[in-house]
């Protein structure tokens, strides 16, 4: 009975996957670091955007309160004019 010492194709592929040199491991680590750096940069950009939108929203809220306050004053002035005109009988 002859036993073949030649590995089968799937065994050869598995052996290739398991054997890595130090340069391949460091290359993978560098690529992973670059990806994580890109993700960290994107999270920082999103954080900056959220802070900007919060400031903008706070500014809009202040302006809205000022407009409603001014509107209330104008309505009160018109109501006073209407009372004066009604008192005159016009």
JOZI-V59039 format. One line per field, one symbol per residue. ss: DSSP state (a for helix, b for strand, c for the rest). phi: phi as a letter, one per 40 degrees, with the letter a starting at -180 (. if undefined). psi: psi as a letter, one per 40 degrees, with the letter a starting at -180 (. if undefined). A space follows every 10 residues. Layout:
# JOZI-V59039
ss=???
phi=???
psi=???
This chain:
# JOZI-V59039
ss=ccccccccaa aaaaaaaacc caaaaaaaaa aaaaaaaaaa aaaaaaaaaa aaaaaaaaaa aaaaaaaaaa aaaaaaaaaa aaaaaaaacc
phi=.bbccccccc cccccccccb cccccccccc cccccccccc cccccccccc cccccccccc cccccccccc cccccccccc ccccccccgc
psi=hhhhehiidd ddddddddhi iddddddddd dddddddddd dddddddddd dddddddddd dddddddddd dddddddddd ddddddddf.
